[in-house]
């Protein structure tokens, strides 16, 4: 792997059903993730995808492109903007995974994560043990 190599790109379509399924799996039943009226009452632009769902989708794009032997050392993000999920059209989340740095110990994968041409996660990076690749 070389710095600048794009290892994966994928656009994931989220629906309101995706949010309900994630809520069931995670136990996060905050109504801002499924009720328009509650989202509006608290000043949100609409029903939001769970932050951890967005974070998980982003990492899954990179992990799917790595060999099965890859060991993830760490993964972190900063949330910049929410992903608003429309009741009819849902939301598209576009993820690009690019090699950001390489050294003897690890490879850093930088993730660009966008929704509606807006970056939703910043400093989205995972480090993979170099000896596992």
VEXKEMI-523203 format. One record per atom (N, C-alpha, C): chain; atom name; residue number from 1; x, y, z; residue in one letter. Coordinates in nm, 2 decimals. Example, Ala and Ser with C-alpha at 12.3 -4.5 7.8 and 13.67 -1.06 7.14 Angstrom:
('A', 'N', 1, (1.32, -0.57, 0.78), 'A')
('A', 'CA', 1, (1.23, -0.45, 0.78), 'A')
('A', 'C', 1, (1.32, -0.33, 0.78), 'A')
('A', 'N', 2, (1.28, -0.22, 0.71), 'S')
('A', 'CA', 2, (1.37, -0.11, 0.71), 'S')
('A', 'C', 2, (1.29, 0.00, 0.79), 'S')
This chain:
('A', 'N', 1, (0.08, -0.12, 0.00), 'X')
('A', 'CA', 1, (0.00, 0.00, 0.00), 'X')
('A', 'C', 1, (0.09, 0.12, 0.00), 'X')
('A', 'N', 2, (0.05, 0.22, -0.08), 'X')
('A', 'CA', 2, (0.12, 0.34, -0.09), 'X')
('A', 'C', 2, (0.03, 0.46, -0.05), 'X')
('A', 'N', 3, (0.09, 0.57, 0.00), 'X')
('A', 'CA', 3, (0.02, 0.69, 0.04), 'X')
('A', 'C', 3, (-0.05, 0.74, -0.09), 'X')
('A', 'N', 4, (-0.18, 0.77, -0.07), 'X')
('A', 'CA', 4, (-0.26, 0.82, -0.18), 'X')
('A', 'C', 4, (-0.34, 0.72, -0.25), 'X')
('A', 'N', 5, (-0.31, 0.59, -0.23), 'X')
('A', 'CA', 5, (-0.39, 0.48, -0.30), 'X')
('A', 'C', 5, (-0.53, 0.48, -0.24), 'X')
('A', 'N', 6, (-0.63, 0.48, -0.33), 'X')
('A', 'CA', 6, (-0.77, 0.46, -0.29), 'X')
('A', 'C', 6, (-0.79, 0.31, -0.29), 'X')
('A', 'N', 7, (-0.83, 0.26, -0.17), 'X')
('A', 'CA', 7, (-0.84, 0.12, -0.15), 'X')
('A', 'C', 7, (-0.99, 0.08, -0.17), 'X')
('A', 'N', 8, (-1.08, 0.17, -0.15), 'X')
('A', 'CA', 8, (-1.22, 0.14, -0.16), 'X')
('A', 'C', 8, (-1.31, 0.27, -0.18), 'X')
('A', 'N', 9, (-1.42, 0.25, -0.25), 'X')
('A', 'CA', 9, (-1.52, 0.36, -0.26), 'X')
('A', 'C', 9, (-1.65, 0.29, -0.27), 'X')
('A', 'N', 10, (-1.75, 0.34, -0.19), 'X')
('A', 'CA', 10, (-1.88, 0.29, -0.20), 'X')
('A', 'C', 10, (-1.98, 0.39, -0.15), 'X')
('A', 'N', 11, (-2.10, 0.39, -0.21), 'X')
('A', 'CA', 11, (-2.21, 0.47, -0.17), 'X')
('A', 'C', 11, (-2.31, 0.37, -0.10), 'X')
('A', 'N', 12, (-2.36, 0.41, 0.02), 'X')
('A', 'CA', 12, (-2.45, 0.33, 0.09), 'X')
('A', 'C', 12, (-2.58, 0.40, 0.10), 'X')
('A', 'N', 13, (-2.69, 0.33, 0.07), 'X')
('A', 'CA', 13, (-2.82, 0.39, 0.07), 'X')
('A', 'C', 13, (-2.89, 0.36, 0.21), 'X')
('A', 'N', 14, (-2.92, 0.46, 0.28), 'X')
('A', 'CA', 14, (-2.99, 0.44, 0.41), 'X')
('A', 'C', 14, (-3.14, 0.47, 0.39), 'X')
('A', 'N', 15, (-3.22, 0.40, 0.46), 'X')
('A', 'CA', 15, (-3.37, 0.42, 0.46), 'X')
('A', 'C', 15, (-3.41, 0.44, 0.60), 'X')
('A', 'N', 16, (-3.54, 0.48, 0.62), 'X')
('A', 'CA', 16, (-3.59, 0.48, 0.76), 'X')
('A', 'C', 16, (-3.59, 0.34, 0.82), 'X')
('A', 'N', 17, (-3.61, 0.24, 0.73), 'X')
('A', 'CA', 17, (-3.61, 0.10, 0.78), 'X')
('A', 'C', 17, (-3.47, 0.07, 0.83), 'X')
('A', 'N', 18, (-3.36, 0.12, 0.76), 'X')
('A', 'CA', 18, (-3.23, 0.10, 0.81), 'X')
('A', 'C', 18, (-3.21, 0.15, 0.95), 'X')
('A', 'N', 19, (-3.27, 0.26, 0.98), 'X')
('A', 'CA', 19, (-3.26, 0.32, 1.12), 'X')
('A', 'C', 19, (-3.33, 0.24, 1.22), 'X')
('A', 'N', 20, (-3.45, 0.19, 1.18), 'X')
('A', 'CA', 20, (-3.53, 0.10, 1.28), 'X')
('A', 'C', 20, (-3.45, -0.02, 1.31), 'X')
('A', 'N', 21, (-3.39, -0.08, 1.20), 'X')
('A', 'CA', 21, (-3.31, -0.20, 1.22), 'X')
('A', 'C', 21, (-3.19, -0.18, 1.31), 'X')
('A', 'N', 22, (-3.12, -0.06, 1.29), 'X')
('A', 'CA', 22, (-3.01, -0.03, 1.37), 'X')
('A', 'C', 22, (-3.05, 0.00, 1.51), 'X')
('A', 'N', 23, (-3.16, 0.06, 1.53), 'X')
('A', 'CA', 23, (-3.21, 0.09, 1.67), 'X')
('A', 'C', 23, (-3.23, -0.04, 1.74), 'X')
('A', 'N', 24, (-3.29, -0.14, 1.67), 'X')
('A', 'CA', 24, (-3.31, -0.27, 1.74), 'X')
('A', 'C', 24, (-3.19, -0.34, 1.77), 'X')
('A', 'N', 25, (-3.09, -0.33, 1.69), 'X')
('A', 'CA', 25, (-2.96, -0.40, 1.71), 'X')
('A', 'C', 25, (-2.88, -0.33, 1.82), 'X')
('A', 'N', 26, (-2.89, -0.19, 1.82), 'X')
('A', 'CA', 26, (-2.80, -0.12, 1.92), 'X')
('A', 'C', 26, (-2.87, -0.08, 2.05), 'X')
('A', 'N', 27, (-3.01, -0.09, 2.05), 'X')
('A', 'CA', 27, (-3.08, -0.05, 2.17), 'X')
('A', 'C', 27, (-3.10, 0.10, 2.18), 'X')
('A', 'N', 28, (-3.06, 0.18, 2.07), 'X')
('A', 'CA', 28, (-3.07, 0.32, 2.07), 'X')
('A', 'C', 28, (-3.21, 0.36, 2.01), 'X')
('A', 'N', 29, (-3.31, 0.38, 2.09), 'X')
('A', 'CA', 29, (-3.44, 0.41, 2.04), 'X')
('A', 'C', 29, (-3.48, 0.56, 2.06), 'X')
('A', 'N', 30, (-3.38, 0.64, 2.06), 'X')
('A', 'CA', 30, (-3.40, 0.79, 2.07), 'X')
('A', 'C', 30, (-3.50, 0.83, 1.95), 'X')
('A', 'N', 31, (-3.61, 0.89, 1.98), 'X')
('A', 'CA', 31, (-3.71, 0.92, 1.87), 'X')
('A', 'C', 31, (-3.66, 1.01, 1.76), 'X')
('A', 'N', 32, (-3.55, 1.08, 1.78), 'X')
('A', 'CA', 32, (-3.49, 1.17, 1.67), 'X')
('A', 'C', 32, (-3.45, 1.08, 1.56), 'X')
('A', 'N', 33, (-3.44, 0.95, 1.58), 'X')
('A', 'CA', 33, (-3.39, 0.86, 1.47), 'X')
('A', 'C', 33, (-3.51, 0.80, 1.40), 'X')
('A', 'N', 34, (-3.63, 0.83, 1.43), 'X')
('A', 'CA', 34, (-3.75, 0.77, 1.36), 'X')
('A', 'C', 34, (-3.87, 0.86, 1.36), 'X')
('A', 'N', 35, (-3.88, 0.96, 1.44), 'X')
('A', 'CA', 35, (-4.00, 1.04, 1.44), 'X')
('A', 'C', 35, (-3.97, 1.19, 1.40), 'X')
('A', 'N', 36, (-4.04, 1.23, 1.28), 'X')
('A', 'CA', 36, (-4.02, 1.36, 1.23), 'X')
('A', 'C', 36, (-4.06, 1.47, 1.33), 'X')
('A', 'N', 37, (-4.17, 1.44, 1.40), 'X')
('A', 'CA', 37, (-4.23, 1.54, 1.49), 'X')
('A', 'C', 37, (-4.13, 1.57, 1.61), 'X')
('A', 'N', 38, (-4.07, 1.47, 1.66), 'X')
('A', 'CA', 38, (-3.97, 1.49, 1.77), 'X')
('A', 'C', 38, (-3.85, 1.56, 1.72), 'X')
('A', 'N', 39, (-3.80, 1.52, 1.60), 'X')
('A', 'CA', 39, (-3.68, 1.58, 1.54), 'X')
('A', 'C', 39, (-3.71, 1.73, 1.52), 'X')
('A', 'N', 40, (-3.83, 1.77, 1.47), 'X')
('A', 'CA', 40, (-3.86, 1.91, 1.45), 'X')
('A', 'C', 40, (-3.87, 1.98, 1.59), 'X')
('A', 'N', 41, (-3.93, 1.92, 1.69), 'X')
('A', 'CA', 41, (-3.95, 1.98, 1.82), 'X')
('A', 'C', 41, (-3.82, 2.02, 1.88), 'X')
('A', 'N', 42, (-3.71, 1.94, 1.86), 'X')
('A', 'CA', 42, (-3.58, 1.98, 1.91), 'X')
('A', 'C', 42, (-3.49, 2.05, 1.82), 'X')
('A', 'N', 43, (-3.55, 2.10, 1.71), 'X')
('A', 'CA', 43, (-3.48, 2.19, 1.62), 'X')
('A', 'C', 43, (-3.39, 2.12, 1.51), 'X')
('A', 'N', 44, (-3.41, 1.99, 1.49), 'X')
('A', 'CA', 44, (-3.33, 1.92, 1.39), 'X')
('A', 'C', 44, (-3.39, 1.94, 1.25), 'X')
('A', 'N', 45, (-3.31, 1.93, 1.15), 'X')
('A', 'CA', 45, (-3.37, 1.94, 1.01), 'X')
('A', 'C', 45, (-3.45, 1.82, 0.96), 'X')
('A', 'N', 46, (-3.45, 1.72, 1.04), 'X')
('A', 'CA', 46, (-3.53, 1.59, 1.01), 'X')
('A', 'C', 46, (-3.48, 1.48, 1.09), 'X')
('A', 'N', 47, (-3.53, 1.36, 1.06), 'X')
('A', 'CA', 47, (-3.48, 1.24, 1.13), 'X')
('A', 'C', 47, (-3.34, 1.21, 1.09), 'X')
('A', 'N', 48, (-3.26, 1.18, 1.20), 'X')
('A', 'CA', 48, (-3.11, 1.17, 1.18), 'X')
('A', 'C', 48, (-3.07, 1.02, 1.19), 'X')
('A', 'N', 49, (-2.98, 0.98, 1.10), 'X')
('A', 'CA', 49, (-2.91, 0.85, 1.12), 'X')
('A', 'C', 49, (-2.83, 0.85, 1.25), 'X')
('A', 'N', 50, (-2.83, 0.74, 1.31), 'X')
('A', 'CA', 50, (-2.75, 0.73, 1.43), 'X')
('A', 'C', 50, (-2.60, 0.76, 1.40), 'X')
('A', 'N', 51, (-2.53, 0.83, 1.49), 'X')
('A', 'CA', 51, (-2.39, 0.86, 1.46), 'X')
('A', 'C', 51, (-2.31, 0.73, 1.45), 'X')
('A', 'N', 52, (-2.33, 0.63, 1.54), 'X')
('A', 'CA', 52, (-2.26, 0.51, 1.54), 'X')
('A', 'C', 52, (-2.29, 0.43, 1.41), 'X')
('A', 'N', 53, (-2.41, 0.44, 1.36), 'X')
('A', 'CA', 53, (-2.44, 0.37, 1.23), 'X')
('A', 'C', 53, (-2.35, 0.43, 1.12), 'X')
('A', 'N', 54, (-2.35, 0.57, 1.11), 'X')
('A', 'CA', 54, (-2.26, 0.63, 1.01), 'X')
('A', 'C', 54, (-2.12, 0.59, 1.03), 'X')
('A', 'N', 55, (-2.07, 0.59, 1.15), 'X')
('A', 'CA', 55, (-1.93, 0.56, 1.18), 'X')
('A', 'C', 55, (-1.90, 0.41, 1.14), 'X')
('A', 'N', 56, (-2.00, 0.32, 1.17), 'X')
('A', 'CA', 56, (-1.98, 0.18, 1.13), 'X')
('A', 'C', 56, (-1.98, 0.16, 0.98), 'X')
('A', 'N', 57, (-2.07, 0.23, 0.91), 'X')
('A', 'CA', 57, (-2.07, 0.22, 0.77), 'X')
('A', 'C', 57, (-1.94, 0.26, 0.71), 'X')
('A', 'N', 58, (-1.89, 0.37, 0.76), 'X')
('A', 'CA', 58, (-1.76, 0.42, 0.70), 'X')
('A', 'C', 58, (-1.65, 0.32, 0.72), 'X')
('A', 'N', 59, (-1.63, 0.27, 0.84), 'X')
('A', 'CA', 59, (-1.53, 0.17, 0.86), 'X')
('A', 'C', 59, (-1.55, 0.04, 0.78), 'X')
('A', 'N', 60, (-1.67, 0.00, 0.76), 'X')
('A', 'CA', 60, (-1.70, -0.12, 0.69), 'X')
('A', 'C', 60, (-1.65, -0.12, 0.55), 'X')
('A', 'N', 61, (-1.65, 0.00, 0.49), 'X')
('A', 'CA', 61, (-1.60, 0.01, 0.35), 'X')
('A', 'C', 61, (-1.45, -0.02, 0.34), 'X')
('A', 'N', 62, (-1.38, 0.03, 0.43), 'X')
('A', 'CA', 62, (-1.23, 0.01, 0.44), 'X')
('A', 'C', 62, (-1.20, -0.14, 0.48), 'X')
('A', 'N', 63, (-1.27, -0.19, 0.58), 'X')
('A', 'CA', 63, (-1.24, -0.32, 0.63), 'X')
('A', 'C', 63, (-1.27, -0.42, 0.52), 'X')
('A', 'N', 64, (-1.38, -0.40, 0.44), 'X')
('A', 'CA', 64, (-1.41, -0.50, 0.33), 'X')
('A', 'C', 64, (-1.31, -0.51, 0.23), 'X')
('A', 'N', 65, (-1.23, -0.40, 0.21), 'X')
('A', 'CA', 65, (-1.12, -0.40, 0.11), 'X')
('A', 'C', 65, (-0.99, -0.46, 0.16), 'X')
('A', 'N', 66, (-0.98, -0.48, 0.29), 'X')
('A', 'CA', 66, (-0.86, -0.54, 0.35), 'X')
('A', 'C', 66, (-0.86, -0.69, 0.36), 'X')
('A', 'N', 67, (-0.74, -0.75, 0.36), 'X')
('A', 'CA', 67, (-0.74, -0.90, 0.37), 'X')
('A', 'C', 67, (-0.80, -0.94, 0.51), 'X')
('A', 'N', 68, (-0.85, -1.06, 0.51), 'X')
('A', 'CA', 68, (-0.91, -1.12, 0.63), 'X')
('A', 'C', 68, (-0.81, -1.12, 0.75), 'X')
('A', 'N', 69, (-0.69, -1.11, 0.72), 'X')
('A', 'CA', 69, (-0.58, -1.12, 0.83), 'X')
('A', 'C', 69, (-0.56, -0.98, 0.89), 'X')
('A', 'N', 70, (-0.61, -0.88, 0.84), 'X')
('A', 'CA', 70, (-0.59, -0.74, 0.88), 'X')
('A', 'C', 70, (-0.63, -0.72, 1.03), 'X')
('A', 'N', 71, (-0.55, -0.66, 1.11), 'X')
('A', 'CA', 71, (-0.58, -0.63, 1.25), 'X')
('A', 'C', 71, (-0.59, -0.48, 1.26), 'X')
('A', 'N', 72, (-0.71, -0.43, 1.30), 'X')
('A', 'CA', 72, (-0.74, -0.29, 1.32), 'X')
('A', 'C', 72, (-0.69, -0.26, 1.45), 'X')
('A', 'N', 73, (-0.60, -0.16, 1.46), 'X')
('A', 'CA', 73, (-0.54, -0.11, 1.59), 'X')
('A', 'C', 73, (-0.62, -0.01, 1.65), 'X')
('A', 'N', 74, (-0.68, 0.08, 1.58), 'X')
('A', 'CA', 74, (-0.77, 0.18, 1.63), 'X')
('A', 'C', 74, (-0.85, 0.25, 1.52), 'X')
('A', 'N', 75, (-0.96, 0.31, 1.56), 'X')
('A', 'CA', 75, (-1.05, 0.38, 1.47), 'X')
('A', 'C', 75, (-1.11, 0.50, 1.54), 'X')
('A', 'N', 76, (-1.11, 0.61, 1.48), 'X')
('A', 'CA', 76, (-1.17, 0.73, 1.54), 'X')
('A', 'C', 76, (-1.22, 0.82, 1.44), 'X')
('A', 'N', 77, (-1.32, 0.90, 1.48), 'X')
('A', 'CA', 77, (-1.38, 1.00, 1.39), 'X')
('A', 'C', 77, (-1.42, 1.12, 1.48), 'X')
('A', 'N', 78, (-1.45, 1.23, 1.41), 'X')
('A', 'CA', 78, (-1.52, 1.35, 1.47), 'X')
('A', 'C', 78, (-1.64, 1.37, 1.39), 'X')
('A', 'N', 79, (-1.75, 1.39, 1.45), 'X')
('A', 'CA', 79, (-1.88, 1.41, 1.38), 'X')
('A', 'C', 79, (-1.89, 1.56, 1.35), 'X')
('A', 'N', 80, (-1.91, 1.59, 1.22), 'X')
('A', 'CA', 80, (-1.92, 1.72, 1.17), 'X')
('A', 'C', 80, (-2.06, 1.77, 1.14), 'X')
('A', 'N', 81, (-2.14, 1.68, 1.08), 'X')
('A', 'CA', 81, (-2.27, 1.71, 1.03), 'X')
('A', 'C', 81, (-2.36, 1.58, 1.05), 'X')
('A', 'N', 82, (-2.48, 1.59, 1.07), 'X')
('A', 'CA', 82, (-2.57, 1.47, 1.08), 'X')
('A', 'C', 82, (-2.61, 1.43, 0.94), 'X')
('A', 'N', 83, (-2.65, 1.30, 0.93), 'X')
('A', 'CA', 83, (-2.71, 1.25, 0.81), 'X')
('A', 'C', 83, (-2.86, 1.25, 0.82), 'X')
('A', 'N', 84, (-2.93, 1.34, 0.75), 'X')
('A', 'CA', 84, (-3.07, 1.35, 0.75), 'X')
('A', 'C', 84, (-3.13, 1.24, 0.66), 'X')
('A', 'N', 85, (-3.22, 1.16, 0.71), 'X')
('A', 'CA', 85, (-3.28, 1.05, 0.63), 'X')
('A', 'C', 85, (-3.42, 1.09, 0.59), 'X')
('A', 'N', 86, (-3.44, 1.11, 0.47), 'X')
('A', 'CA', 86, (-3.58, 1.15, 0.41), 'X')
('A', 'C', 86, (-3.67, 1.03, 0.42), 'X')
('A', 'N', 87, (-3.80, 1.05, 0.45), 'X')
('A', 'CA', 87, (-3.89, 0.94, 0.47), 'X')
('A', 'C', 87, (-3.91, 0.87, 0.33), 'X')
('A', 'N', 88, (-3.90, 0.93, 0.22), 'X')
('A', 'CA', 88, (-3.92, 0.87, 0.09), 'X')
('A', 'C', 88, (-3.79, 0.82, 0.03), 'X')
('A', 'N', 89, (-3.70, 0.92, 0.01), 'X')
('A', 'CA', 89, (-3.58, 0.89, -0.06), 'X')
('A', 'C', 89, (-3.46, 0.84, 0.02), 'X')
('A', 'N', 90, (-3.47, 0.85, 0.15), 'X')
('A', 'CA', 90, (-3.37, 0.80, 0.24), 'X')
('A', 'C', 90, (-3.25, 0.90, 0.23), 'X')
('A', 'N', 91, (-3.13, 0.84, 0.24), 'X')
('A', 'CA', 91, (-3.01, 0.92, 0.23), 'X')
('A', 'C', 91, (-2.89, 0.83, 0.18), 'X')
('A', 'N', 92, (-2.81, 0.90, 0.10), 'X')
('A', 'CA', 92, (-2.69, 0.83, 0.04), 'X')
('A', 'C', 92, (-2.57, 0.88, 0.12), 'X')
('A', 'N', 93, (-2.49, 0.78, 0.16), 'X')
('A', 'CA', 93, (-2.36, 0.82, 0.23), 'X')
('A', 'C', 93, (-2.25, 0.76, 0.15), 'X')
('A', 'N', 94, (-2.17, 0.85, 0.10), 'X')
('A', 'CA', 94, (-2.05, 0.81, 0.01), 'X')
('A', 'C', 94, (-1.93, 0.81, 0.09), 'X')
('A', 'N', 95, (-1.86, 0.70, 0.08), 'X')
('A', 'CA', 95, (-1.73, 0.67, 0.16), 'X')
('A', 'C', 95, (-1.62, 0.64, 0.06), 'X')
('A', 'N', 96, (-1.51, 0.71, 0.08), 'X')
('A', 'CA', 96, (-1.38, 0.68, 0.01), 'X')
('A', 'C', 96, (-1.28, 0.65, 0.11), 'X')
('A', 'N', 97, (-1.21, 0.54, 0.09), 'X')
('A', 'CA', 97, (-1.10, 0.50, 0.18), 'X')
('A', 'C', 97, (-0.97, 0.51, 0.11), 'X')
('A', 'N', 98, (-0.88, 0.59, 0.17), 'X')
('A', 'CA', 98, (-0.75, 0.62, 0.10), 'X')
('A', 'C', 98, (-0.64, 0.60, 0.20), 'X')
('A', 'N', 99, (-0.52, 0.55, 0.15), 'X')
('A', 'CA', 99, (-0.41, 0.53, 0.24), 'X')
('A', 'C', 99, (-0.35, 0.67, 0.27), 'X')
('A', 'N', 100, (-0.34, 0.70, 0.40), 'X')
('A', 'CA', 100, (-0.30, 0.83, 0.44), 'X')
('A', 'C', 100, (-0.15, 0.84, 0.49), 'X')
('A', 'N', 101, (-0.11, 0.72, 0.54), 'X')
('A', 'CA', 101, (0.03, 0.72, 0.59), 'X')
('A', 'C', 101, (0.07, 0.57, 0.60), 'X')
('A', 'N', 102, (0.20, 0.54, 0.59), 'X')
('A', 'CA', 102, (0.25, 0.41, 0.60), 'X')
('A', 'C', 102, (0.38, 0.42, 0.68), 'X')
('A', 'N', 103, (0.39, 0.33, 0.78), 'X')
('A', 'CA', 103, (0.52, 0.32, 0.85), 'X')
('A', 'C', 103, (0.54, 0.17, 0.88), 'X')
('A', 'N', 104, (0.65, 0.14, 0.95), 'X')
('A', 'CA', 104, (0.68, 0.00, 0.98), 'X')
('A', 'C', 104, (0.57, -0.07, 1.07), 'X')
('A', 'N', 105, (0.51, 0.01, 1.15), 'X')
('A', 'CA', 105, (0.41, -0.05, 1.24), 'X')
('A', 'C', 105, (0.27, -0.05, 1.19), 'X')
('A', 'N', 106, (0.23, 0.05, 1.11), 'X')
('A', 'CA', 106, (0.09, 0.06, 1.08), 'X')
('A', 'C', 106, (0.06, 0.13, 0.94), 'X')
('A', 'N', 107, (-0.05, 0.11, 0.89), 'X')
('A', 'CA', 107, (-0.10, 0.18, 0.77), 'X')
('A', 'C', 107, (-0.22, 0.26, 0.82), 'X')
('A', 'N', 108, (-0.22, 0.39, 0.80), 'X')
('A', 'CA', 108, (-0.34, 0.47, 0.83), 'X')
('A', 'C', 108, (-0.43, 0.49, 0.71), 'X')
('A', 'N', 109, (-0.55, 0.45, 0.73), 'X')
('A', 'CA', 109, (-0.65, 0.47, 0.62), 'X')
('A', 'C', 109, (-0.74, 0.59, 0.66), 'X')
('A', 'N', 110, (-0.74, 0.69, 0.57), 'X')
('A', 'CA', 110, (-0.82, 0.80, 0.59), 'X')
('A', 'C', 110, (-0.96, 0.78, 0.51), 'X')
('A', 'N', 111, (-1.06, 0.82, 0.58), 'X')
('A', 'CA', 111, (-1.20, 0.80, 0.52), 'X')
('A', 'C', 111, (-1.26, 0.93, 0.49), 'X')
('A', 'N', 112, (-1.31, 0.95, 0.37), 'X')
('A', 'CA', 112, (-1.39, 1.07, 0.34), 'X')
('A', 'C', 112, (-1.53, 1.02, 0.34), 'X')
('A', 'N', 113, (-1.62, 1.09, 0.42), 'X')
('A', 'CA', 113, (-1.76, 1.04, 0.44), 'X')
('A', 'C', 113, (-1.85, 1.16, 0.41), 'X')
('A', 'N', 114, (-1.93, 1.15, 0.31), 'X')
('A', 'CA', 114, (-2.02, 1.26, 0.27), 'X')
('A', 'C', 114, (-2.16, 1.22, 0.25), 'X')
('A', 'N', 115, (-2.25, 1.31, 0.28), 'X')
('A', 'CA', 115, (-2.39, 1.30, 0.25), 'X')
('A', 'C', 115, (-2.44, 1.43, 0.19), 'X')
('A', 'N', 116, (-2.50, 1.42, 0.07), 'X')
('A', 'CA', 116, (-2.55, 1.54, 0.00), 'X')
('A', 'C', 116, (-2.43, 1.64, -0.02), 'X')
('A', 'N', 117, (-2.32, 1.59, -0.06), 'X')
('A', 'CA', 117, (-2.20, 1.67, -0.09), 'X')
('A', 'C', 117, (-2.15, 1.75, 0.03), 'X')
('A', 'N', 118, (-2.19, 1.70, 0.15), 'X')
('A', 'CA', 118, (-2.14, 1.76, 0.27), 'X')
('A', 'C', 118, (-2.06, 1.66, 0.35), 'X')
('A', 'N', 119, (-1.94, 1.70, 0.40), 'X')
('A', 'CA', 119, (-1.86, 1.60, 0.48), 'X')
('A', 'C', 119, (-1.93, 1.59, 0.62), 'X')
('A', 'N', 120, (-1.96, 1.46, 0.65), 'X')
('A', 'CA', 120, (-2.03, 1.44, 0.78), 'X')
('A', 'C', 120, (-1.94, 1.38, 0.89), 'X')
('A', 'N', 121, (-1.83, 1.32, 0.85), 'X')
('A', 'CA', 121, (-1.73, 1.28, 0.95), 'X')
('A', 'C', 121, (-1.59, 1.34, 0.91), 'X')
('A', 'N', 122, (-1.52, 1.39, 1.01), 'X')
('A', 'CA', 122, (-1.39, 1.45, 0.98), 'X')
('A', 'C', 122, (-1.29, 1.37, 1.07), 'X')
('A', 'N', 123, (-1.16, 1.37, 1.03), 'X')
('A', 'CA', 123, (-1.06, 1.30, 1.10), 'X')
('A', 'C', 123, (-1.10, 1.15, 1.12), 'X')
('A', 'N', 124, (-1.17, 1.10, 1.02), 'X')
('A', 'CA', 124, (-1.21, 0.96, 1.02), 'X')
('A', 'C', 124, (-1.09, 0.88, 0.97), 'X')
('A', 'N', 125, (-1.03, 0.81, 1.06), 'X')
('A', 'CA', 125, (-0.91, 0.73, 1.03), 'X')
('A', 'C', 125, (-0.91, 0.60, 1.11), 'X')
('A', 'N', 126, (-0.86, 0.50, 1.04), 'X')
('A', 'CA', 126, (-0.83, 0.38, 1.11), 'X')
('A', 'C', 126, (-0.69, 0.34, 1.08), 'X')
('A', 'N', 127, (-0.63, 0.27, 1.18), 'X')
('A', 'CA', 127, (-0.49, 0.23, 1.17), 'X')
('A', 'C', 127, (-0.50, 0.07, 1.17), 'X')
('A', 'N', 128, (-0.42, 0.02, 1.07), 'X')
('A', 'CA', 128, (-0.41, -0.13, 1.06), 'X')
('A', 'C', 128, (-0.27, -0.17, 1.08), 'X')
('A', 'N', 129, (-0.25, -0.28, 1.15), 'X')
('A', 'CA', 129, (-0.11, -0.33, 1.18), 'X')
('A', 'C', 129, (-0.05, -0.37, 1.04), 'X')
('A', 'N', 130, (0.07, -0.31, 1.02), 'X')
('A', 'CA', 130, (0.14, -0.33, 0.89), 'X')
('A', 'C', 130, (0.17, -0.48, 0.87), 'X')
('A', 'N', 131, (0.21, -0.55, 0.98), 'X')
('A', 'CA', 131, (0.24, -0.69, 0.96), 'X')
('A', 'C', 131, (0.13, -0.78, 0.94), 'X')
('A', 'N', 132, (0.00, -0.73, 0.94), 'X')
('A', 'CA', 132, (-0.12, -0.81, 0.92), 'X')
('A', 'C', 132, (-0.17, -0.79, 0.77), 'X')
('A', 'N', 133, (-0.10, -0.71, 0.70), 'X')
('A', 'CA', 133, (-0.14, -0.69, 0.56), 'X')
('A', 'C', 133, (-0.07, -0.77, 0.46), 'X')
